[in-house]
Amino acid sequence: METVEAGSMTKDLALLVGDSQGWLTTEGFIDKVAANLDRALAAG
């Protein structure tokens, strides 16, 4: 949820937010989620 709340989302969700919302490809979104998970696990 934090990833989406921070503004990282796929196009289908971004279009619901508005025309100016940036979006990621599915692969880019998964990469972002993985990076955020890695950071959270490292923080303990």
Backbone hydrogen bonds, N-H to C=O, Kabsch-Sander energy under -0.5 kcal/mol:
donor,donor_aa,acceptor,acceptor_aa,energy
5,E,1,M,-2.9
6,A,2,E,-1.6
7,G,4,V,-1.9
8,S,3,T,-2.1
9,M,7,G,-0.7
11,K,24,L,-0.7
13,L,10,T,-0.6
14,A,10,T,-2.4
15,L,11,K,-2.4
16,L,12,D,-0.6
16,L,13,L,-0.7
17,V,13,L,-1.1
18,G,14,A,-2.2
21,Q,18,G,-1.2
24,L,9,M,-2.8
29,F,25,T,-2.7
30,I,26,T,-2.4
31,D,27,E,-2.4
32,K,28,G,-2.1
33,V,29,F,-2.6
34,A,30,I,-2.5
35,A,31,D,-2.4
36,N,32,K,-2.4
37,L,33,V,-2.4
38,D,34,A,-2.8
39,R,35,A,-2.2
40,A,36,N,-2.2
41,L,37,L,-2.7
42,A,38,D,-2.1
43,A,39,R,-1.5
44,G,40,A,-0.7
